[in-house]
């Protein structure tokens, strides 16, 4: 059996990656800072608890470990401001990646998938192409793009088989409450009054199963090595319309539109061009927004 290491396997994206890896008959290992919650636990997976920024701790947990595939889904969803927490985020991403590459025999890895972020682009005109000049402006985006640069440098100098996916808004069952859709859905299900922005910004929402499908298509394709690939639905939606759509599907909820200010630096139009993903992966999103929302809402009931 081929061995895959999923970094951040106890998180939202990692959980769904492991679900697909098991279906494909892979021998799955997960490494995270924390043990999995009951709702994110998979039988037959070896869960490893370790601190990536601690070289000796990580080395002890991964000693004599060789993996065919590595998928780095760690750190998704953490967006602190600049300051102590932001500085720590950057260090943990960078040192964690460097430590991992030093400890693993990376020359034997058949594919390394890096889950990047649309935030790496910063405020760039949409639809965003992979060739766009990046303008990262948060600790999270700086951490992500720094990891991208390290991995691409390894590819160009040593032909390290890495693919970087830049994800836009991903949603689906078992997502954290601090993300926009779970926030809207849970409040509507409870028929609570809740604050939102005026919702004039446009974002792209891609269902988790479509994202995972693209990841596994790339896992076995050499032509994606050294590539940055956007993943999204390709169909942006105005946030106000998204709020009203969720409310309509649930049949209740009392959103206070305009009750929240936009976060500093909010990109009012943030959606990708996904032509590269369609071409290089022969991939396209299969789950439309209505069906994806219905499945997500059902999981929160």
C-alpha positions in Angstrom: 0.0 0.0 0.0 1.2 3.5 -0.9 1.7 5.7 2.2 0.3 9.3 2.4 1.0 11.8 5.1 -1.7 14.4 5.6 -0.5 17.5 7.5 -3.4 19.0 9.3 -5.4 15.9 8.9 -7.6 16.8 11.9 -8.8 20.0 10.2 -11.7 20.6 7.8 -9.8 20.2 4.6 -7.5 17.5 6.0 -10.5 15.5 7.2 -12.0 15.3 3.7 -8.7 14.6 2.1 -8.3 11.6 4.4 -11.8 10.4 3.6 -10.9 10.3 -0.1 -7.4 8.7 0.6 -9.0 5.8 2.5 -11.5 5.3 -0.4 -8.5 5.0 -2.7 -6.9 2.3 -0.5 -3.9 4.5 0.6 -2.2 3.9 4.0 -3.0 7.2 5.7 -1.0 9.0 8.4 -2.1 12.3 9.9 0.0 14.8 11.8 -1.4 17.8 13.7 -1.0 19.8 16.8 -4.2 18.3 18.3 -6.0 15.0 18.3 -9.0 14.8 16.0 -12.5 15.7 17.2 -15.0 12.8 17.3 -16.7 14.2 14.2 -13.4 14.2 12.3 -12.0 10.9 13.3 -11.3 8.2 10.7 -10.8 4.5 11.6 -7.5 3.0 10.4 -5.6 6.3 10.3 -2.4 6.7 12.3 -2.8 10.0 14.1 0.4 11.7 15.2 0.4 14.7 17.5 3.4 16.9 17.1 4.6 20.5 17.0 6.0 21.3 13.6 8.0 24.3 14.7 9.8 22.0 17.2 12.5 20.2 15.2 13.4 17.6 17.8 9.7 16.8 18.6 8.9 16.4 15.0 11.9 14.3 14.3 11.0 12.0 17.2 7.5 11.5 15.8 8.6 10.9 12.2 11.9 9.1 12.7 12.5 6.4 10.0 9.3 7.5 8.2 9.1 7.4 4.5 6.0 8.5 2.5 5.1 8.2 -1.1 2.8 11.3 -0.9 2.6 14.3 1.4 -0.4 16.7 1.4 0.1 19.8 3.5 -3.3 21.1 4.6 -1.9 22.6 7.8 -2.8 26.0 9.2 -6.0 26.5 7.3 -8.3 29.1 8.7 -6.0 31.0 11.1 -6.0 34.7 10.2 -4.5 36.8 13.1 -3.4 40.4 12.7 0.2 41.5 12.7 1.8 41.4 16.1 2.8 38.5 18.3 0.2 36.1 17.1 0.8 37.0 13.4 4.5 36.7 13.8 4.1 33.3 15.4 1.9 32.2 12.6 4.5 33.1 10.0 7.2 31.3 12.0 5.2 28.2 12.6 4.4 27.8 8.8 7.9 28.5 7.7 9.8 26.5 10.4 7.3 23.7 10.2 7.8 23.3 6.5 11.6 23.6 6.7 11.7 21.1 9.6 9.5 18.7 7.7 11.6 18.8 4.5 14.8 18.2 6.6 13.3 15.2 8.5 11.6 13.4 5.7 13.5 11.8 2.9 12.0 14.3 0.4 14.0 12.8 -2.6 11.8 9.7 -2.3 8.5 11.5 -2.2 6.5 11.0 -5.4 4.4 14.1 -4.9 4.1 16.9 -2.4 0.8 18.9 -2.5 0.9 22.3 -0.8 -2.5 23.8 0.1 -2.0 27.5 -0.5 -4.5 30.3 -0.4 -6.1 33.0 -2.6 -4.9 35.4 0.1 -1.4 35.0 -1.4 -2.5 37.3 -4.2 -3.6 40.1 -1.9 -5.6 42.9 -3.6 -5.4 41.8 -7.2 -8.0 42.4 -9.9 -10.4 39.5 -10.4 -10.8 37.1 -12.0 -7.3 36.3 -10.7 -4.8 34.4 -12.9 -2.0 32.3 -11.5 0.5 34.6 -13.2 -0.8 37.7 -11.3 1.8 39.5 -9.2 1.2 38.7 -5.6 0.7 41.4 -3.0 0.3 39.6 0.3 -0.8 41.9 3.1 -1.6 39.7 6.1 0.5 37.3 8.3 -1.4 34.4 6.9 -0.8 35.4 3.2 2.9 36.1 3.9 3.3 32.7 5.6 1.6 30.9 2.7 3.5 32.6 -0.1 6.8 32.1 1.7 6.1 28.4 1.8 5.1 28.5 -1.9 8.5 30.1 -2.7 10.5 27.6 -0.7 8.8 24.7 -2.4 9.1 26.1 -5.9 12.7 26.8 -5.3 13.2 23.1 -4.5 11.3 22.2 -7.7 13.5 24.5 -9.9 16.8 23.4 -8.3 16.1 19.7 -7.6 12.9 18.9 -9.5 11.1 18.3 -6.3 7.6 17.1 -7.3 5.5 19.8 -5.7 2.1 21.2 -6.8 0.6 24.3 -5.1 -3.1 24.8 -5.0 -4.4 28.2 -4.3 -7.9 27.8 -2.7 -10.5 30.4 -2.7 -13.6 30.0 -0.4 -14.0 26.3 0.3 -17.1 25.1 2.1 -18.9 21.9 3.2 -19.8 19.6 6.1 -17.7 19.7 9.3 -16.3 23.2 8.7 -15.2 25.4 11.5 -17.8 27.8 13.0 -15.5 30.8 12.4 -16.0 30.6 8.6 -18.6 32.7 6.8 -21.0 29.9 5.7 -21.2 28.0 9.0 -21.8 31.4 10.7 -24.7 32.2 8.5 -26.1 28.6 8.5 -26.0 28.1 12.2 -27.6 31.4 13.0 -30.4 30.8 10.5 -31.1 27.3 11.8 -31.5 28.8 15.3 -33.6 31.7 13.8 -31.3 34.1 15.6 -30.6 37.7 14.8 -27.0 38.0 13.6 -24.9 40.8 12.2 -23.3 40.7 8.7 -21.6 43.3 6.5 -23.6 45.0 3.8 -22.5 42.0 1.6 -21.4 44.0 -1.4 -18.3 41.9 -1.9 -18.0 39.1 -4.4 -16.5 35.8 -3.5 -16.1 32.3 -5.0 -17.4 29.3 -3.1 -16.2 25.8 -4.1 -17.6 22.7 -2.5 -15.0 20.6 -0.6 -15.6 17.4 -2.6 -14.6 19.3 -5.8 -11.5 20.6 -4.2 -10.4 17.2 -3.0 -11.1 15.7 -6.4 -8.7 18.2 -7.9 -6.0 17.4 -5.3 -6.2 13.7 -6.0 -6.1 14.2 -9.8 -2.9 16.1 -9.3 -1.4 13.5 -6.9 -0.8 11.1 -9.8 0.1 13.6 -12.6 3.7 14.6 -13.2 2.7 17.5 -15.4 1.4 19.4 -12.4 4.9 19.4 -10.8 6.1 23.0 -10.3 2.7 24.4 -11.0 0.5 26.9 -9.1 -3.2 26.1 -9.7 -6.2 28.1 -8.7 -9.2 26.1 -7.3 -12.7 27.6 -7.2 -16.1 27.2 -8.7 -15.5 29.9 -11.3 -18.9 31.4 -10.4 -18.6 34.3 -8.0 -21.6 35.4 -5.9 -22.4 38.6 -4.1 -22.2 37.9 -0.3 -25.6 39.6 0.2 -27.2 37.2 -2.3 -25.5 34.2 -0.5 -26.9 35.3 2.9 -30.4 35.6 1.4 -30.1 32.3 -0.4 -29.1 30.4 2.8 -32.0 32.1 4.6 -34.4 31.0 1.8 -33.1 27.4 1.8 -33.5 27.1 5.6 -36.7 29.0 5.8 -35.7 31.2 8.8 -33.0 33.5 10.1 -32.8 37.2 10.9 -29.6 38.6 9.4 -28.8 42.2 10.3 -27.4 43.4 7.0 -24.8 46.1 7.5 -24.4 45.4 11.2 -20.7 44.6 10.8 -17.9 46.7 9.2 -15.7 45.1 6.6 -12.4 43.8 7.8 -9.4 46.1 7.1 -8.0 45.2 3.6 -11.1 43.3 2.4 -10.9 42.6 -1.3 -14.4 43.4 -2.6 -13.9 41.2 -5.7 -12.0 38.1 -5.0 -12.5 35.2 -7.4 -10.3 33.1 -9.6 -9.8 32.2 -13.2 -9.9 28.4 -13.2 -9.0 27.7 -16.8 -5.6 26.3 -15.9 -7.2 23.7 -13.5 -9.6 22.7 -16.2 -6.9 22.3 -18.8 -4.1 20.7 -16.8 -6.2 18.4 -14.6 -9.2 17.9 -17.0 -11.2 18.9 -13.9 -14.3 21.0 -13.4 -16.5 21.6 -10.4 -19.4 19.2 -10.3 -21.3 20.4 -7.2 -23.4 23.5 -7.9 -24.0 26.0 -5.1 -27.6 25.0 -4.3 -26.7 21.3 -3.9 -23.5 22.1 -2.0 -25.4 24.4 0.4 -28.2 21.8 1.0 -25.6 19.2 1.9 -23.8 21.6 4.2 -27.0 22.8 5.9 -28.0 19.2 6.5 -24.7 18.4 8.2 -25.3 21.2 10.8 -28.8 20.1 11.7 
